[in-house]
Amino acid sequence: MGISQYRLAQAIGKPQSAISDIVHGRRAISPEMAWLFSKALGTSAEFWLNLEATYQLKRIDETDMPEVPLLVEG
C-alpha cells in the first residue's frame, strides 16, 4: 500500500513500535487495532482479525498438541 509504519501509527494514534511489533510477528492484532487499521486503510476489522487468526493457526506445532478424540462423525 506504500504506507510507512510511522504514517500508519500517526494516523491511528498508536506508537510506531506497536506497528513494528505486529509487522514482525511480536504482537498480535487485537480487536481494537483491527478496528483502527480498518478505518485508516479502508478495510474491515474482520479482515485483520481473520488474518491474525490464520497466522496463529499456521504457527501451531501439531507435535506439541495433545491427541484429541473425534466426538462427532460427519
N, CA, C and O atoms as a Tripos MOL2 file, in Angstrom:
@<TRIPOS>MOLECULE
protein
  296   295    74     0     0
PROTEIN
NO_CHARGES

@<TRIPOS>ATOM
      1 N           0.8230   -1.1980    0.0000 N.3       1 MET1
      2 CA          0.0000    0.0000    0.0000 C.3       1 MET1
      3 C           0.8670    1.2620    0.0000 C.2       1 MET1
      4 O           0.3620    2.3660   -0.2040 O.2       1 MET1
      5 N           2.1470    1.0970    0.2250 N.am      2 GLY2
      6 CA          3.0450    2.2370    0.1940 C.3       2 GLY2
      7 C           2.9270    3.1700    1.3900 C.2       2 GLY2
      8 O           3.3000    4.3400    1.3030 O.2       2 GLY2
      9 N           2.4100    2.6630    2.5090 N.am      3 ILE3
     10 CA          2.2580    3.4730    3.7160 C.3       3 ILE3
     11 C           3.3130    3.0350    4.7290 C.2       3 ILE3
     12 O           3.4600    1.8470    5.0160 O.2       3 ILE3
     13 N           4.0280    3.9910    5.2530 N.am      4 SER4
     14 CA          5.0670    3.6440    6.2310 C.3       4 SER4
     15 C           4.4370    3.3120    7.5760 C.2       4 SER4
     16 O           3.3080    3.7060    7.8720 O.2       4 SER4
     17 N           5.1940    2.5800    8.3790 N.am      5 GLN5
     18 CA          4.7490    2.2720    9.7370 C.3       5 GLN5
     19 C           4.5300    3.5610   10.5130 C.2       5 GLN5
     20 O           3.5770    3.6750   11.2840 O.2       5 GLN5
     21 N           5.4040    4.5200   10.3110 N.am      6 TYR6
     22 CA          5.2910    5.8050   11.0050 C.3       6 TYR6
     23 C           3.9850    6.5020   10.6410 C.2       6 TYR6
     24 O           3.2740    6.9940   11.5170 O.2       6 TYR6
     25 N           3.6770    6.5430    9.3650 N.am      7 ARG7
     26 CA          2.4570    7.2240    8.9100 C.3       7 ARG7
     27 C           1.2100    6.5390    9.4560 C.2       7 ARG7
     28 O           0.2690    7.2080    9.8850 O.2       7 ARG7
     29 N           1.1970    5.2100    9.4440 N.am      8 LEU8
     30 CA          0.0490    4.4740    9.9840 C.3       8 LEU8
     31 C          -0.0870    4.7290   11.4800 C.2       8 LEU8
     32 O          -1.1880    4.9700   11.9760 O.2       8 LEU8
     33 N           1.0220    4.6780   12.1890 N.am      9 ALA9
     34 CA          0.9990    4.9230   13.6360 C.3       9 ALA9
     35 C           0.4510    6.3100   13.9430 C.2       9 ALA9
     36 O          -0.3610    6.4680   14.8550 O.2       9 ALA9
     37 N           0.8830    7.3040   13.2000 N.am     10 GLN10
     38 CA          0.3930    8.6620   13.4100 C.3      10 GLN10
     39 C          -1.1010    8.7610   13.1330 C.2      10 GLN10
     40 O          -1.8250    9.4390   13.8630 O.2      10 GLN10
     41 N          -1.5660    8.0920   12.0860 N.am     11 ALA11
     42 CA         -2.9780    8.1550   11.7050 C.3      11 ALA11
     43 C          -3.8920    7.5410   12.7570 C.2      11 ALA11
     44 O          -5.0010    8.0270   12.9790 O.2      11 ALA11
     45 N          -3.4270    6.4690   13.4070 N.am     12 ILE12
     46 CA         -4.2940    5.7770   14.3700 C.3      12 ILE12
     47 C          -3.9830    6.1340   15.8180 C.2      12 ILE12
     48 O          -4.6490    5.6480   16.7320 O.2      12 ILE12
     49 N          -2.9800    6.9760   16.0350 N.am     13 GLY13
     50 CA         -2.6610    7.4200   17.3830 C.3      13 GLY13
     51 C          -2.0200    6.3680   18.2630 C.2      13 GLY13
     52 O          -2.2290    6.3530   19.4760 O.2      13 GLY13
     53 N          -1.2440    5.4910   17.6600 N.am     14 LYS14
     54 CA         -0.5250    4.4450   18.3960 C.3      14 LYS14
     55 C           0.9720    4.6010   18.1510 C.2      14 LYS14
     56 O           1.3760    5.2000   17.1540 O.2      14 LYS14
     57 N           1.8030    4.0630   19.0580 N.am     15 PRO15
     58 CA          3.2520    4.1510   18.8520 C.3      15 PRO15
     59 C           3.7030    3.3480   17.6280 C.2      15 PRO15
     60 O           3.1540    2.2900   17.3190 O.2      15 PRO15
     61 N           4.6980    3.8730   16.9540 N.am     16 GLN16
     62 CA          5.2510    3.1660   15.8050 C.3      16 GLN16
     63 C           5.7650    1.7890   16.2150 C.2      16 GLN16
     64 O           5.7270    0.8490   15.4210 O.2      16 GLN16
     65 N           6.2440    1.6680   17.4480 N.am     17 SER17
     66 CA          6.7480    0.3740   17.9230 C.3      17 SER17
     67 C           5.6340   -0.6820   17.9270 C.2      17 SER17
     68 O           5.9070   -1.8600   17.6970 O.2      17 SER17
     69 N           4.3940   -0.2790   18.1830 N.am     18 ALA18
     70 CA          3.2790   -1.2340   18.1600 C.3      18 ALA18
     71 C           3.0640   -1.7710   16.7520 C.2      18 ALA18
     72 O           2.8200   -2.9640   16.5700 O.2      18 ALA18
     73 N           3.1530   -0.8990   15.7590 N.am     19 ILE19
     74 CA          3.0010   -1.3180   14.3680 C.3      19 ILE19
     75 C           4.1590   -2.2300   13.9820 C.2      19 ILE19
     76 O           3.9550   -3.2670   13.3510 O.2      19 ILE19
     77 N           5.3630   -1.8450   14.3590 N.am     20 SER20
     78 CA          6.5440   -2.6550   14.0600 C.3      20 SER20
     79 C           6.4400   -4.0380   14.6870 C.2      20 SER20
     80 O           6.7850   -5.0350   14.0530 O.2      20 SER20
     81 N           5.9680   -4.1050   15.9200 N.am     21 ASP21
     82 CA          5.8230   -5.4020   16.5860 C.3      21 ASP21
     83 C           4.8240   -6.2980   15.8510 C.2      21 ASP21
     84 O           5.0440   -7.5050   15.7430 O.2      21 ASP21
     85 N           3.7460   -5.7290   15.3520 N.am     22 ILE22
     86 CA          2.7680   -6.5110   14.5870 C.3      22 ILE22
     87 C           3.4000   -6.9920   13.2840 C.2      22 ILE22
     88 O           3.2930   -8.1670   12.9350 O.2      22 ILE22
     89 N           4.0490   -6.0960   12.5780 N.am     23 VAL23
     90 CA          4.6770   -6.4360   11.2940 C.3      23 VAL23
     91 C           5.6900   -7.5610   11.4480 C.2      23 VAL23
     92 O           5.8040   -8.4200   10.5730 O.2      23 VAL23
     93 N           6.4280   -7.5590   12.5570 N.am     24 HIS24
     94 CA          7.4750   -8.5620   12.7660 C.3      24 HIS24
     95 C           7.0070   -9.7640   13.5880 C.2      24 HIS24
     96 O           7.8280  -10.5740   14.0190 O.2      24 HIS24
     97 N           5.7020   -9.8870   13.8080 N.am     25 GLY25
     98 CA          5.1530  -11.0620   14.4800 C.3      25 GLY25
     99 C           5.3990  -11.1260   15.9680 C.2      25 GLY25
    100 O           5.2970  -12.1980   16.5650 O.2      25 GLY25
    101 N           5.7200  -10.0010   16.5800 N.am     26 ARG26
    102 CA          5.9710   -9.9780   18.0240 C.3      26 ARG26
    103 C           4.7330   -9.5920   18.8300 C.2      26 ARG26
    104 O           4.7300   -9.6860   20.0580 O.2      26 ARG26
    105 N           3.6920   -9.1610   18.1400 N.am     27 ARG27
    106 CA          2.4540   -8.7430   18.7990 C.3      27 ARG27
    107 C           1.2880   -9.1320   17.9130 C.2      27 ARG27
    108 O           1.3490   -9.0050   16.6900 O.2      27 ARG27
    109 N           0.2300   -9.6030   18.5390 N.am     28 ALA28
    110 CA         -0.9770   -9.9810   17.7960 C.3      28 ALA28
    111 C          -1.8000   -8.7410   17.4690 C.2      28 ALA28
    112 O          -1.6690   -7.7000   18.1120 O.2      28 ALA28
    113 N          -2.6440   -8.8760   16.4650 N.am     29 ILE29
    114 CA         -3.5890   -7.8170   16.1260 C.3      29 ILE29
    115 C          -4.8040   -7.9690   17.0240 C.2      29 ILE29
    116 O          -5.5510   -8.9410   16.9120 O.2      29 ILE29
    117 N          -4.9950   -7.0150   17.9060 N.am     30 SER30
    118 CA         -6.1310   -7.0310   18.8320 C.3      30 SER30
    119 C          -7.3790   -6.5260   18.1050 C.2      30 SER30
    120 O          -7.2710   -5.9170   17.0410 O.2      30 SER30
    121 N          -8.5610   -6.7750   18.6720 N.am     31 PRO31
    122 CA         -9.7750   -6.2120   18.0630 C.3      31 PRO31
    123 C          -9.7100   -4.6910   17.9280 C.2      31 PRO31
    124 O         -10.1590   -4.1380   16.9240 O.2      31 PRO31
    125 N          -9.1540   -4.0150   18.9320 N.am     32 GLU32
    126 CA         -9.0290   -2.5520   18.8410 C.3      32 GLU32
    127 C          -8.1350   -2.1540   17.6740 C.2      32 GLU32
    128 O          -8.4730   -1.2620   16.8960 O.2      32 GLU32
    129 N          -6.9920   -2.8230   17.5610 N.am     33 MET33
    130 CA         -6.0630   -2.4960   16.4840 C.3      33 MET33
    131 C          -6.6820   -2.8360   15.1300 C.2      33 MET33
    132 O          -6.4870   -2.1010   14.1620 O.2      33 MET33
    133 N          -7.4210   -3.9350   15.0520 N.am     34 ALA34
    134 CA         -8.1070   -4.3050   13.8140 C.3      34 ALA34
    135 C          -9.0830   -3.2090   13.4010 C.2      34 ALA34
    136 O          -9.1800   -2.8640   12.2230 O.2      34 ALA34
    137 N          -9.8020   -2.6670   14.3760 N.am     35 TRP35
    138 CA        -10.7580   -1.6030   14.0850 C.3      35 TRP35
    139 C         -10.0280   -0.3550   13.5850 C.2      35 TRP35
    140 O         -10.4470    0.2670   12.6090 O.2      35 TRP35
    141 N          -8.9360    0.0060   14.2590 N.am     36 LEU36
    142 CA         -8.1530    1.1800   13.8470 C.3      36 LEU36
    143 C          -7.5790    0.9980   12.4450 C.2      36 LEU36
    144 O          -7.6500    1.9070   11.6180 O.2      36 LEU36
    145 N          -7.0090   -0.1810   12.1810 N.am     37 PHE37
    146 CA         -6.4820   -0.4670   10.8390 C.3      37 PHE37
    147 C          -7.5760   -0.3430    9.7920 C.2      37 PHE37
    148 O          -7.3660    0.2270    8.7210 O.2      37 PHE37
    149 N          -8.7490   -0.8850   10.1120 N.am     38 SER38
    150 CA         -9.8410   -0.8670    9.1320 C.3      38 SER38
    151 C         -10.2350    0.5550    8.7700 C.2      38 SER38
    152 O         -10.4930    0.8500    7.6030 O.2      38 SER38
    153 N         -10.2830    1.4310    9.7520 N.am     39 LYS39
    154 CA        -10.6570    2.8200    9.4840 C.3      39 LYS39
    155 C          -9.5780    3.5450    8.6840 C.2      39 LYS39
    156 O          -9.8870    4.3040    7.7650 O.2      39 LYS39
    157 N          -8.3280    3.3140    9.0290 N.am     40 ALA40
    158 CA         -7.2220    4.0060    8.3660 C.3      40 ALA40
    159 C          -6.9560    3.4830    6.9550 C.2      40 ALA40
    160 O          -6.5050    4.2300    6.0870 O.2      40 ALA40
    161 N          -7.2340    2.2020    6.7290 N.am     41 LEU41
    162 CA         -6.8380    1.5720    5.4730 C.3      41 LEU41
    163 C          -8.0130    1.1900    4.5720 C.2      41 LEU41
    164 O          -7.8160    0.6190    3.4990 O.2      41 LEU41
    165 N          -9.2400    1.5080    5.0110 N.am     42 GLY42
    166 CA        -10.4040    1.2520    4.1620 C.3      42 GLY42
    167 C         -10.7340   -0.2170    3.9940 C.2      42 GLY42
    168 O         -11.1940   -0.6410    2.9340 O.2      42 GLY42
    169 N         -10.5010   -0.9920    5.0380 N.am     43 THR43
    170 CA        -10.8160   -2.4180    5.0130 C.3      43 THR43
    171 C         -11.8390   -2.6800    6.1160 C.2      43 THR43
    172 O         -12.4500   -1.7440    6.6330 O.2      43 THR43
    173 N         -12.0240   -3.9310    6.4700 N.am     44 SER44
    174 CA        -12.9030   -4.2530    7.5990 C.3      44 SER44
    175 C         -12.0640   -4.7540    8.7710 C.2      44 SER44
    176 O         -10.9590   -5.2660    8.5890 O.2      44 SER44
    177 N         -12.6030   -4.5990    9.9650 N.am     45 ALA45
    178 CA        -11.9250   -5.1350   11.1490 C.3      45 ALA45
    179 C         -11.8460   -6.6530   11.0510 C.2      45 ALA45
    180 O         -10.8640   -7.2560   11.4840 O.2      45 ALA45
    181 N         -12.8710   -7.2690   10.4850 N.am     46 GLU46
    182 CA        -12.8890   -8.7330   10.3250 C.3      46 GLU46
    183 C         -11.7320   -9.2060    9.4580 C.2      46 GLU46
    184 O         -11.1640  -10.2680    9.7150 O.2      46 GLU46
    185 N         -11.3750   -8.4380    8.4360 N.am     47 PHE47
    186 CA        -10.2400   -8.7930    7.5870 C.3      47 PHE47
    187 C          -8.9810   -8.9560    8.4260 C.2      47 PHE47
    188 O          -8.2600   -9.9440    8.2800 O.2      47 PHE47
    189 N          -8.7100   -7.9910    9.3080 N.am     48 TRP48
    190 CA         -7.4980   -8.0150   10.1330 C.3      48 TRP48
    191 C          -7.5470   -9.1160   11.1810 C.2      48 TRP48
    192 O          -6.5330   -9.7590   11.4520 O.2      48 TRP48
    193 N          -8.7130   -9.3400   11.7700 N.am     49 LEU49
    194 CA         -8.8350  -10.4100   12.7730 C.3      49 LEU49
    195 C          -8.7120  -11.7820   12.1160 C.2      49 LEU49
    196 O          -8.1070  -12.6850   12.6960 O.2      49 LEU49
    197 N          -9.2670  -11.9560   10.9280 N.am     50 ASN50
    198 CA         -9.1130  -13.2180   10.2090 C.3      50 ASN50
    199 C          -7.6630  -13.4500    9.8120 C.2      50 ASN50
    200 O          -7.1690  -14.5760    9.8740 O.2      50 ASN50
    201 N          -6.9890  -12.3980    9.4080 N.am     51 LEU51
    202 CA         -5.5650  -12.5020    9.0750 C.3      51 LEU51
    203 C          -4.7650  -12.9550   10.2870 C.2      51 LEU51
    204 O          -3.8880  -13.8110   10.1700 O.2      51 LEU51
    205 N          -5.0610  -12.3860   11.4470 N.am     52 GLU52
    206 CA         -4.3710  -12.7590   12.6810 C.3      52 GLU52
    207 C          -4.6620  -14.2100   13.0540 C.2      52 GLU52
    208 O          -3.7500  -14.9520   13.4200 O.2      52 GLU52
    209 N          -5.9280  -14.6160   12.9640 N.am     53 ALA53
    210 CA         -6.2960  -15.9940   13.3060 C.3      53 ALA53
    211 C          -5.6010  -16.9790   12.3710 C.2      53 ALA53
    212 O          -5.1060  -18.0110   12.8230 O.2      53 ALA53
    213 N          -5.5570  -16.6780   11.0920 N.am     54 THR54
    214 CA         -4.8860  -17.5510   10.1220 C.3      54 THR54
    215 C          -3.3990  -17.6580   10.4470 C.2      54 THR54
    216 O          -2.8330  -18.7500   10.4080 O.2      54 THR54
    217 N          -2.7740  -16.5460   10.7630 N.am     55 TYR55
    218 CA         -1.3560  -16.5320   11.1190 C.3      55 TYR55
    219 C          -1.0970  -17.3990   12.3570 C.2      55 TYR55
    220 O          -0.1590  -18.1960   12.3750 O.2      55 TYR55
    221 N          -1.9260  -17.2410   13.3830 N.am     56 GLN56
    222 CA         -1.7440  -18.0160   14.6020 C.3      56 GLN56
    223 C          -1.9470  -19.5100   14.3670 C.2      56 GLN56
    224 O          -1.1970  -20.3260   14.9010 O.2      56 GLN56
    225 N          -2.9400  -19.8720   13.5830 N.am     57 LEU57
    226 CA         -3.1750  -21.2900   13.2920 C.3      57 LEU57
    227 C          -2.0060  -21.9090   12.5260 C.2      57 LEU57
    228 O          -1.6390  -23.0560   12.7780 O.2      57 LEU57
    229 N          -1.4250  -21.1610   11.6000 N.am     58 LYS58
    230 CA         -0.2880  -21.6760   10.8300 C.3      58 LYS58
    231 C           0.9640  -21.8500   11.6890 C.2      58 LYS58
    232 O           1.8560  -22.6230   11.3360 O.2      58 LYS58
    233 N           1.0350  -21.1450   12.8000 N.am     59 ARG59
    234 CA          2.1970  -21.2410   13.6830 C.3      59 ARG59
    235 C           2.1110  -22.3960   14.6730 C.2      59 ARG59
    236 O           3.0910  -22.6890   15.3580 O.2      59 ARG59
    237 N           0.9750  -23.0500   14.7610 N.am     60 ILE60
    238 CA          0.8170  -24.1570   15.7110 C.3      60 ILE60
    239 C           1.7110  -25.3230   15.3010 C.2      60 ILE60
    240 O           1.7140  -25.7390   14.1420 O.2      60 ILE60
    241 N           2.4530  -25.8330   16.2450 N.am     61 ASP61
    242 CA          3.2660  -27.0350   16.0320 C.3      61 ASP61
    243 C           2.4280  -28.2150   16.5100 C.2      61 ASP61
    244 O           2.2810  -28.4350   17.7120 O.2      61 ASP61
    245 N           1.8850  -28.9630   15.5740 N.am     62 GLU62
    246 CA          0.9800  -30.0620   15.9170 C.3      62 GLU62
    247 C           1.6390  -31.1450   16.7560 C.2      62 GLU62
    248 O           0.9510  -31.9020   17.4410 O.2      62 GLU62
    249 N           2.9590  -31.2270   16.7110 N.am     63 THR63
    250 CA          3.6360  -32.2470   17.5130 C.3      63 THR63
    251 C           3.5570  -31.9240   19.0000 C.2      63 THR63
    252 O           3.7250  -32.8090   19.8390 O.2      63 THR63
    253 N           3.3030  -30.6650   19.3270 N.am     64 ASP64
    254 CA          3.1780  -30.2590   20.7350 C.3      64 ASP64
    255 C           1.7360  -30.3020   21.2370 C.2      64 ASP64
    256 O           1.4770  -30.0480   22.4130 O.2      64 ASP64
    257 N           0.8130  -30.6180   20.3570 N.am     65 MET65
    258 CA         -0.6000  -30.6050   20.7190 C.3      65 MET65
    259 C          -1.0240  -31.9890   21.2250 C.2      65 MET65
    260 O          -0.5030  -33.0050   20.7660 O.2      65 MET65
    261 N          -1.9650  -32.0240   22.1640 N.am     66 PRO66
    262 CA         -2.4400  -33.3120   22.6680 C.3      66 PRO66
    263 C          -3.2850  -34.0250   21.6230 C.2      66 PRO66
    264 O          -3.8610  -33.3900   20.7390 O.2      66 PRO66
    265 N          -3.3560  -35.3410   21.7310 N.am     67 GLU67
    266 CA         -4.2350  -36.1010   20.8560 C.3      67 GLU67
    267 C          -5.6620  -35.9140   21.3730 C.2      67 GLU67
    268 O          -5.9340  -36.0500   22.5660 O.2      67 GLU67
    269 N          -6.5580  -35.6000   20.4470 N.am     68 VAL68
    270 CA         -7.9490  -35.3170   20.8150 C.3      68 VAL68
    271 C          -8.8490  -36.2780   20.0460 C.2      68 VAL68
    272 O          -8.7500  -36.3680   18.8220 O.2      68 VAL68
    273 N          -9.7260  -36.9960   20.7480 N.am     69 PRO69
    274 CA        -10.6120  -37.9300   20.0360 C.3      69 PRO69
    275 C         -11.7010  -37.1770   19.2870 C.2      69 PRO69
    276 O         -12.1660  -36.1280   19.7310 O.2      69 PRO69
    277 N         -12.0950  -37.7200   18.1580 N.am     70 LEU70
    278 CA        -13.2040  -37.1640   17.3840 C.3      70 LEU70
    279 C         -14.5000  -37.5330   18.0760 C.2      70 LEU70
    280 O         -14.7640  -38.7130   18.3080 O.2      70 LEU70
    281 N         -15.3060  -36.5500   18.4070 N.am     71 LEU71
    282 CA        -16.5380  -36.7830   19.1460 C.3      71 LEU71
    283 C         -17.7640  -36.8560   18.2530 C.2      71 LEU71
    284 O         -18.7840  -37.4190   18.6500 O.2      71 LEU71
    285 N         -17.6790  -36.2990   17.0610 N.am     72 VAL72
    286 CA        -18.8370  -36.2650   16.1660 C.3      72 VAL72
    287 C         -18.4390  -36.8240   14.8160 C.2      72 VAL72
    288 O         -17.4460  -36.3930   14.2310 O.2      72 VAL72
    289 N         -19.1970  -37.7660   14.3250 N.am     73 GLU73
    290 CA        -18.9680  -38.3100   12.9860 C.3      73 GLU73
    291 C         -19.7110  -37.4290   11.9860 C.2      73 GLU73
    292 O         -20.8490  -37.0220   12.2210 O.2      73 GLU73
    293 N         -19.0560  -37.1470   10.8850 N.am     74 GLY74
    294 CA        -19.6940  -36.2060    9.9920 C.3      74 GLY74
    295 C         -19.8840  -36.6280    8.6370 C.2      74 GLY74
    296 O         -20.4210  -35.8740    7.8250 O.2      74 GLY74
@<TRIPOS>BOND
     1     1     2 1
     2     2     3 1
     3     3     4 2
     4     3     5 am
     5     5     6 1
     6     6     7 1
     7     7     8 2
     8     7     9 am
     9     9    10 1
    10    10    11 1
    11    11    12 2
    12    11    13 am
    13    13    14 1
    14    14    15 1
    15    15    16 2
    16    15    17 am
    17    17    18 1
    18    18    19 1
    19    19    20 2
    20    19    21 am
    21    21    22 1
    22    22    23 1
    23    23    24 2
    24    23    25 am
    25    25    26 1
    26    26    27 1
    27    27    28 2
    28    27    29 am
    29    29    30 1
    30    30    31 1
    31    31    32 2
    32    31    33 am
    33    33    34 1
    34    34    35 1
    35    35    36 2
    36    35    37 am
    37    37    38 1
    38    38    39 1
    39    39    40 2
    40    39    41 am
    41    41    42 1
    42    42    43 1
    43    43    44 2
    44    43    45 am
    45    45    46 1
    46    46    47 1
    47    47    48 2
    48    47    49 am
    49    49    50 1
    50    50    51 1
    51    51    52 2
    52    51    53 am
    53    53    54 1
    54    54    55 1
    55    55    56 2
    56    55    57 am
    57    57    58 1
    58    58    59 1
    59    59    60 2
    60    59    61 am
    61    61    62 1
    62    62    63 1
    63    63    64 2
    64    63    65 am
    65    65    66 1
    66    66    67 1
    67    67    68 2
    68    67    69 am
    69    69    70 1
    70    70    71 1
    71    71    72 2
    72    71    73 am
    73    73    74 1
    74    74    75 1
    75    75    76 2
    76    75    77 am
    77    77    78 1
    78    78    79 1
    79    79    80 2
    80    79    81 am
    81    81    82 1
    82    82    83 1
    83    83    84 2
    84    83    85 am
    85    85    86 1
    86    86    87 1
    87    87    88 2
    88    87    89 am
    89    89    90 1
    90    90    91 1
    91    91    92 2
    92    91    93 am
    93    93    94 1
    94    94    95 1
    95    95    96 2
    96    95    97 am
    97    97    98 1
    98    98    99 1
    99    99   100 2
   100    99   101 am
   101   101   102 1
   102   102   103 1
   103   103   104 2
   104   103   105 am
   105   105   106 1
   106   106   107 1
   107   107   108 2
   108   107   109 am
   109   109   110 1
   110   110   111 1
   111   111   112 2
   112   111   113 am
   113   113   114 1
   114   114   115 1
   115   115   116 2
   116   115   117 am
   117   117   118 1
   118   118   119 1
   119   119   120 2
   120   119   121 am
   121   121   122 1
   122   122   123 1
   123   123   124 2
   124   123   125 am
   125   125   126 1
   126   126   127 1
   127   127   128 2
   128   127   129 am
   129   129   130 1
   130   130   131 1
   131   131   132 2
   132   131   133 am
   133   133   134 1
   134   134   135 1
   135   135   136 2
   136   135   137 am
   137   137   138 1
   138   138   139 1
   139   139   140 2
   140   139   141 am
   141   141   142 1
   142   142   143 1
   143   143   144 2
   144   143   145 am
   145   145   146 1
   146   146   147 1
   147   147   148 2
   148   147   149 am
   149   149   150 1
   150   150   151 1
   151   151   152 2
   152   151   153 am
   153   153   154 1
   154   154   155 1
   155   155   156 2
   156   155   157 am
   157   157   158 1
   158   158   159 1
   159   159   160 2
   160   159   161 am
   161   161   162 1
   162   162   163 1
   163   163   164 2
   164   163   165 am
   165   165   166 1
   166   166   167 1
   167   167   168 2
   168   167   169 am
   169   169   170 1
   170   170   171 1
   171   171   172 2
   172   171   173 am
   173   173   174 1
   174   174   175 1
   175   175   176 2
   176   175   177 am
   177   177   178 1
   178   178   179 1
   179   179   180 2
   180   179   181 am
   181   181   182 1
   182   182   183 1
   183   183   184 2
   184   183   185 am
   185   185   186 1
   186   186   187 1
   187   187   188 2
   188   187   189 am
   189   189   190 1
   190   190   191 1
   191   191   192 2
   192   191   193 am
   193   193   194 1
   194   194   195 1
   195   195   196 2
   196   195   197 am
   197   197   198 1
   198   198   199 1
   199   199   200 2
   200   199   201 am
   201   201   202 1
   202   202   203 1
   203   203   204 2
   204   203   205 am
   205   205   206 1
   206   206   207 1
   207   207   208 2
   208   207   209 am
   209   209   210 1
   210   210   211 1
   211   211   212 2
   212   211   213 am
   213   213   214 1
   214   214   215 1
   215   215   216 2
   216   215   217 am
   217   217   218 1
   218   218   219 1
   219   219   220 2
   220   219   221 am
   221   221   222 1
   222   222   223 1
   223   223   224 2
   224   223   225 am
   225   225   226 1
   226   226   227 1
   227   227   228 2
   228   227   229 am
   229   229   230 1
   230   230   231 1
   231   231   232 2
   232   231   233 am
   233   233   234 1
   234   234   235 1
   235   235   236 2
   236   235   237 am
   237   237   238 1
   238   238   239 1
   239   239   240 2
   240   239   241 am
   241   241   242 1
   242   242   243 1
   243   243   244 2
   244   243   245 am
   245   245   246 1
   246   246   247 1
   247   247   248 2
   248   247   249 am
   249   249   250 1
   250   250   251 1
   251   251   252 2
   252   251   253 am
   253   253   254 1
   254   254   255 1
   255   255   256 2
   256   255   257 am
   257   257   258 1
   258   258   259 1
   259   259   260 2
   260   259   261 am
   261   261   262 1
   262   262   263 1
   263   263   264 2
   264   263   265 am
   265   265   266 1
   266   266   267 1
   267   267   268 2
   268   267   269 am
   269   269   270 1
   270   270   271 1
   271   271   272 2
   272   271   273 am
   273   273   274 1
   274   274   275 1
   275   275   276 2
   276   275   277 am
   277   277   278 1
   278   278   279 1
   279   279   280 2
   280   279   281 am
   281   281   282 1
   282   282   283 1
   283   283   284 2
   284   283   285 am
   285   285   286 1
   286   286   287 1
   287   287   288 2
   288   287   289 am
   289   289   290 1
   290   290   291 1
   291   291   292 2
   292   291   293 am
   293   293   294 1
   294   294   295 1
   295   295   296 2
@<TRIPOS>SUBSTRUCTURE
     1 MET1         2 RESIDUE 1 A MET
     2 GLY2         6 RESIDUE 1 A GLY
     3 ILE3        10 RESIDUE 1 A ILE
     4 SER4        14 RESIDUE 1 A SER
     5 GLN5        18 RESIDUE 1 A GLN
     6 TYR6        22 RESIDUE 1 A TYR
     7 ARG7        26 RESIDUE 1 A ARG
     8 LEU8        30 RESIDUE 1 A LEU
     9 ALA9        34 RESIDUE 1 A ALA
    10 GLN10       38 RESIDUE 1 A GLN
    11 ALA11       42 RESIDUE 1 A ALA
    12 ILE12       46 RESIDUE 1 A ILE
    13 GLY13       50 RESIDUE 1 A GLY
    14 LYS14       54 RESIDUE 1 A LYS
    15 PRO15       58 RESIDUE 1 A PRO
    16 GLN16       62 RESIDUE 1 A GLN
    17 SER17       66 RESIDUE 1 A SER
    18 ALA18       70 RESIDUE 1 A ALA
    19 ILE19       74 RESIDUE 1 A ILE
    20 SER20       78 RESIDUE 1 A SER
    21 ASP21       82 RESIDUE 1 A ASP
    22 ILE22       86 RESIDUE 1 A ILE
    23 VAL23       90 RESIDUE 1 A VAL
    24 HIS24       94 RESIDUE 1 A HIS
    25 GLY25       98 RESIDUE 1 A GLY
    26 ARG26      102 RESIDUE 1 A ARG
    27 ARG27      106 RESIDUE 1 A ARG
    28 ALA28      110 RESIDUE 1 A ALA
    29 ILE29      114 RESIDUE 1 A ILE
    30 SER30      118 RESIDUE 1 A SER
    31 PRO31      122 RESIDUE 1 A PRO
    32 GLU32      126 RESIDUE 1 A GLU
    33 MET33      130 RESIDUE 1 A MET
    34 ALA34      134 RESIDUE 1 A ALA
    35 TRP35      138 RESIDUE 1 A TRP
    36 LEU36      142 RESIDUE 1 A LEU
    37 PHE37      146 RESIDUE 1 A PHE
    38 SER38      150 RESIDUE 1 A SER
    39 LYS39      154 RESIDUE 1 A LYS
    40 ALA40      158 RESIDUE 1 A ALA
    41 LEU41      162 RESIDUE 1 A LEU
    42 GLY42      166 RESIDUE 1 A GLY
    43 THR43      170 RESIDUE 1 A THR
    44 SER44      174 RESIDUE 1 A SER
    45 ALA45      178 RESIDUE 1 A ALA
    46 GLU46      182 RESIDUE 1 A GLU
    47 PHE47      186 RESIDUE 1 A PHE
    48 TRP48      190 RESIDUE 1 A TRP
    49 LEU49      194 RESIDUE 1 A LEU
    50 ASN50      198 RESIDUE 1 A ASN
    51 LEU51      202 RESIDUE 1 A LEU
    52 GLU52      206 RESIDUE 1 A GLU
    53 ALA53      210 RESIDUE 1 A ALA
    54 THR54      214 RESIDUE 1 A THR
    55 TYR55      218 RESIDUE 1 A TYR
    56 GLN56      222 RESIDUE 1 A GLN
    57 LEU57      226 RESIDUE 1 A LEU
    58 LYS58      230 RESIDUE 1 A LYS
    59 ARG59      234 RESIDUE 1 A ARG
    60 ILE60      238 RESIDUE 1 A ILE
    61 ASP61      242 RESIDUE 1 A ASP
    62 GLU62      246 RESIDUE 1 A GLU
    63 THR63      250 RESIDUE 1 A THR
    64 ASP64      254 RESIDUE 1 A ASP
    65 MET65      258 RESIDUE 1 A MET
    66 PRO66      262 RESIDUE 1 A PRO
    67 GLU67      266 RESIDUE 1 A GLU
    68 VAL68      270 RESIDUE 1 A VAL
    69 PRO69      274 RESIDUE 1 A PRO
    70 LEU70      278 RESIDUE 1 A LEU
    71 LEU71      282 RESIDUE 1 A LEU
    72 VAL72      286 RESIDUE 1 A VAL
    73 GLU73      290 RESIDUE 1 A GLU
    74 GLY74      294 RESIDUE 1 A GLY
